[in-house]
């Protein structure tokens, strides 16, 4: 059995902070610091160098998007540190702000969805592994925006389903399970997506997945 994952948590409401801490600890994820404001979160991440940082968006000192900006700062100052933002807001711009140019190791979940420990712990393990964990409702909001010259117009409905699940962070086997199809069928769809989006075979498969997801999430 490997070492326990280590998390730093940012949440200003004590009851919520204690609840998330207990949820993570029961799932075998050690919370090495649980803090209540954004500047302290940045310092705690630098001090503990955790496997993942989990933060609320709306935190002191300004009670605006301080947690989101702390997450972005942590990603900039400690490249490769996975971060998950928990939000009460279905705001596509917040998710895009967090993702930037690379959705790898990033999670954006609606708080109402993480009442189930499985959802949060699955997201933690997914981003720690280098994947993404974006809430399906957030993805729907992003994709629902009006686009001009949409590069996704050439995708079939099934390819769009596959790409949406890629954006949520699912592997090919996870997508196959969700869609009740075989893994080779998913692989064929993924290859078709890469070709239609003009993603060259000279890039690694993982890098092409990242680029495909960015095509999907951005205008």
N, C-alpha and C positions, 0 to 999 in steps of 0.2 A: 504494500500500500504506500503511495507516494505521500509527500509532505502535504499538510493542509494548506489550502489557498489562504492568503492573507489579504484582508480588505481594510481600507480606510473609508469611513462613512461620514457624510456631511448632511445633517438634518437638524433644523432649529427647533422643531417641536419635540419635547422630551418623550412623550408617549409614543410617537411614531418612531423616534430614534431607537428607543428601547425595544419596540416591537420588531423593527427590521433587524436589529442586532441579534435578538433572540432567534429570529427566523433563520438568519445566516448561520449562527452558531450551531443550531440543531441540524443544519445540513452539512456540517463539517467545514464551514468556512470561518476562519478566525478573524474577528474584528479587532485589529490592533489599535485603532483609534476611532472614536465616535465624537464628532465635534459639531458645534452649533453655528459657526459662521464661516464665510468664504475665505477670508485671509488665513484663518487658522487651518482650514482644510488644505490650502496650498502648502503651508508649512509642514503639516502632518504627512502629506504625500512625499515631500522632499526628505523628511526625516526617516520615515518607515520604509519607503520604496516598496509599496505593497504590490500584490499581484493584480489588484483592481481597485479603482476608486469609484464609489457610489455616492451620488449627491442629488439633493433636491435642487430645483431651479431657483425658487424664491427663498432667499436666505439673507440674514444680516450681512453687512451693515445697512444696506439700502433697501432690502426686501423687494428687490426687482429681479433681474436675471443674474444675481451675483453668483449663484451656484454654477450656472452655465458658463459664465466667464471664468470662474475658477477652474472648471473642467478643461476649457480651452487652454488656459495658461499652463495647467499641468501637462497637457499633451504637447505643448510647445517646449516647455522647459525640461520635461522628462519623456522624450520620444519613446514610443513603444509601450507606455503605461496605458492599459485598458481603462476606459471610463464608461460608466453607465449613469445617465441622467434620468431621474424620476420626476415626472411633471404632472401637474394638475391640468395643464393646458394642451389642447389639441392644436398646436401652432406649428405649422410646417416650417416657418422661418427659423424657429428655435432648433429644430432637428437639422436643417441644412447648415446652420451656423456651427453646430457641433461637428457634423460630418466633415465639413471643409472639403478637401480634395482626396480624402481617404476614409472610407467607412470601416476599415479594418480595426478591430479592437474597440468599437464604439457601440454603445447601447443607448436607446432613447425609449423609455417605457412610460406609459400612463400609470399614475399611482393607483388608480382604481383597479388595474389589472394585476397588481403584485400582491393582492391579498392572499393569493395562492403561493406558498413557498416555492412550489415547483417552477413557476414562471420566472421568478427572480433568480433562483439558483441555476436554472438552465441558461438564462441570459448571462450570468456571471461566467459560467464555464465556456460558453460560446465565445465571448469577447476575449477571455484569457487565452483561448486557442487561436486567436487572431481573426475570428469572424466578426459578424455584426449581429445586433439584436435590436431591430427597429420595430416598434409596435405596428401591427397591421393597420390600425386606424390612422396612424400618422402617415404611413406609406400611401394609403388611399387619398389622404388630403394632399399629399405631394403630387401624386399622379393625376389627381383631379384638376390641377391648375391648367389654365388654357396655355397651350404651347403653339408656337409657329414653327413650321418646318420640322415637325416632330420626327426624330430619328427612329422612333418606335413604331411608326405607321406601318412598316413592312413586316412586323411580327404577327404571327398567327395568334388567335386567342389562347391557345395552349402555351405558346412560347411566352406570352405575357404573364400567364399564371406561373410558369416556371421562374421567370425573372422576378416576379413579385416575391416569391418564396426565397429566392437568392438574396433579395434585398433584406428580408427578415433575418437572414443569416443561416438558413438551412443548408446542409450539405446535399449532395446529389441523392444519397440514400434517404435523408430526411424528406426531401421533396418527393421522392418516389412513394414513400409511406403516406404522405399527405394526399397525394393525387391518386393513390392506389394504382400505380403503374410500376413497371420494372425499372431498375437502375439504368440499364442500357437505353431504354426509351428516354429517360431524363437526359442522359449523356448526349443523345442525338439532338434533343431540343436545345441543350446548352451550346452545342457546336453550331447549330443553326442561328442562334442568337448572336454568337460571336461573329459569324460571317456577315449577317445582315447589318450589324453595327460597325462593320469594318475594322474589327479588332484582329490584328495580325497574329499569325501563328508563331512569329518570332518571339512574342511575349510569352511568359509563363502562364499556365492555366489560371493560377491564383490571381495574377495581375490582371488578366483579362476579365475575371469575375469582378474584381474591384472596379475596373473601368465600365463594365456593363451595368453594374449597380449605380454608378455615378450618372451614366446616361439616363437611367431610369428615374433617378431622384431629381435631377436638375433640368432646367429649361434648355 
